[in-house]
């Protein structure tokens, strides 16, 4: 117990910092919550009690108790006197995994394998940024659609798409509610050539938090993509927000180059 405990104490205590503005109890809560979400503490597994949590993190008993109470309030654990703290959070289905390689094919496949809720559909005058990205004249309307994608009824992405009006008029609300956007673009006669994509992170605002079933301010994966036809016309701009616990990006890297000037490459070139 002493040997194992001392190792765990060092590793977990290093994950919190009393100099941070976040209260210590909430830092402990976040560490334990992440372990539950990652599966390190599985469904129906018993968490360390107040005394052990206190020792693992090097905090007071009051701090340990408050962290465990907060986990219970948020539905991750159940606390029973004499029985300890048991995980009641059941991990959802494994996260959707997408690959950078074969990007457009993977996007199309994901659209076919998931369910969609169409929240908004119509034609709007876009802001200057969207007009510039789609190379539209200022004031020209574009089709805008907002969708939530689900897998096994669990929401994992919030998608806002913009399409030039002449292309958007080739399909309607019912089409977009049942078929992937890329399939509809190709059905309209467009030959997709390439896409430019940026990946970053953001926090969930009130609207997105509600639709993705996460807490306000939760971290989200943010992906922005411009899809071009083979003749280099921008045919779609999408701003996508993903729950990181439900969606992961994967890439295969190859070490290339000569000694002293070696680097990672996605395509081995």
N, C-alpha and C positions, 0 to 999 in steps of 0.2 A: 504494500500500500504506500509506504513512505517513498520507495524508489519511483514507482509509477507516478505518484502524486507530485513529486518534485519536478519531474519532467513536464507533466501537464501544466503545473503552475507556471513554469518559466514560459511555455509557449503561449498560454492564454493570457497571462498577465501582461505580456508584451503587446497584446492587441488593444489595450486600453491605455489612455493617457489622461491623467487628471488635469493637465494643462489645457486640454481642449475645452471649448465652451459647452460642448455636449455633456450633460450630466453623466456621472459614472454609471448610474444604474441603467441609463439608456444605452450606453456603450456596451455594457454586459448583455443587455437585451438583444442588441443588434448582432453581436457575435453568436449568441445562442440561436437566435432566429435564423441566421444564415446557415448554421450547422443543421438545423431542422430542414430548411428549404433544400439544402444540398444532399440530404439523405444521410448525413453523418449520424444524426439521431433519427432513427426510423419510426414509423407509425407504431404506437403502443410501447415504444422503448421508454425506460425510466431515465429521466434526467438526473444529474447530480442534485442533491438536496441543498438546502440553504447553507449548511455548514461546509459542505464540499465545494459549492460554488464560491463561497467566501474565500476558501483556501486556494482554489484554482486561479481566481482572478486577483487575489490579494486585496480584497475590498472588505468593507464592514458587513456585518450580518444584515443590517437594515438595507444596505445597497443591494445585496444578493436577493433578499426577499422581494424588494420592489421590482427587480428585473424579472424574477419568476412570476410575480403577480401580473406584470404587464404582458408577459407571454400568454398567461391564462386569459386575460381580458381580450386579447386579440385572437383568441381561438386556436393557438398553437399547442397548448398543453392543458391538461386538467390537473388541478391540485386537490388532493384529498388527505386529510389528516390521518397519519398512520400508514398511508399507502404511497406517499411521495408524489412526485410530479411526473406525469406520464404524457408522452406525445400523442395528441389526438389529430394532428394535421396529417392528412393523407396526401402524399405527393400525387399530382395529376399525371397524366400520361407523359412519357418522355418528350422533351422539347423538340420542336421542329428544327431540323438541322439543314442548313443551306450551304452550298459550296460556291466559292468565288469562281472556280472553274466551271465552264458551261453555264454562266450566270443566267442568260435568258431562258435556256431550257429548264433550269431548276425553278425559275419563277413560274413558268407555265405549268410545270408539274405540280408545284405547290398549290396553284390556283385550282387545279383539278381535284386535288386530294383534300381540300379543306372546305368548310362551309362559310358563307358570307351573309352578313346583315347589311343591307344598303340603307344608310341613314339619311343621306341627302343626294339629290340628283337634279341637275338643272344647268342653265346657262347664265354666266355672270361676266361682268367686266373685271378682268384680273388686275392685280396691282402691277406696278412697273416691273418688279422682279420676274413675275411669271410671264408677262408679255415679252420681256427680253429673252428669257430662256426658250420660249416657244417661237421666238422671232415673229410675233404678231404685231400688227399696227396698234398703237395706243388706242384703247377704247373698243377694239374688236372683241366680241364675246367669245368665251371658250366654255367647253363643257367641264363642269366640276362635279365630282362624285366623292362622297365620303363613305367608306365601308369599314366594317369590322370583320376580321377573319377569325374563325374558330376551328379548333380541332377537337373532336369528341366533346363539343359544346363548351370548351374552355376558350375564352377570347385570348388572342395572342398578338394581334396587330391592328393598328388604327391607320387606315390608308386614305390619303387625300390625293386624288388624281386630277390633272388638267389635260385636256385634249383640244387641239384646234377645232373650231366649230364645224368646218366642212367634213372633218373626219368623224366627229362626234355624232353628226346627224345620220350616220350610217347604221347606228344601233341605238336602242332605247333602254329605258329603265329595267325592263324585264330581262333583256339580254345581259346587262351588267350584273344583275342579281343572280344570274345562273351560270355565267361563263367568265373565264379569266379575261382581263383587259387585252393581253397580248393576243389571245385567240380572236378577239373581236377586231383588233387592228389588222391582223392577217386576213380575216374574212373580208374586210373592206378593200382588200387588194394591195395593202402596204406590205412591202418586203422589208422586214426588220434587218438592219445592218449591224448596229452596235449600241452600246449604252455607256454613259459616263455616270459614275456613282461615287458618292462620298458617304463615309460612315463616321458618326460622332455619337455623343451622348447628350441627353437632356433630362428634364424632370417633368413628371406628369402634372398638367394643370387640372383644374377641377373637372372639366368636361371629359378629357381623355382618361383621367383616373376612374371616373364613373363608368365609362364604356369598356375599359379594360379590366375592371374589377380589381384595381390596386389603390393604395393609399395616395392621397394628395402629396406631391413631391417625390414620389417613388422614381428611382432611376430607370430610364428607358433607353433602348438603342434607337438612334435616329439615323435613318437612311434616306438620302435624296438621290433620285435617279432621273436622268434625261435619256429617253429612248429615241434613237435616230433611225430613219429609214435608210435603205441602201444608197439613196441619192442624197443623204446627209440632211434631210429635213427633220427637225425635232417634231415627233408625233405624240409624245406623252411626257409629262413631267409629274413625278410622284414624290410626295413627302410621306414617309412611312415611319411609324413609331411602333417598336416591338417591346414586349415584356422580355427582359433578359432571362427570366426563369423558364420561358416557354419557347424561346427562339435563340438559336446559336448560329454563328457564321464559322465555317471551317475552310481552311485553305491548305494545300499541299505545297511545301517549299523544298527547293533543291539547292544545295550548296554548289555554287559555280565559280569559275575564275581560277586564277593562278595564286600560288602562295603569296601572302602579303596583300593581295588585292581580291580576296574572295568575298562574295556577298550571297544573299539569299535571293532566289528567283522563283516565281510561281510556275513558270513554264519551262524551266530548265535551260533558258537561253541567256 
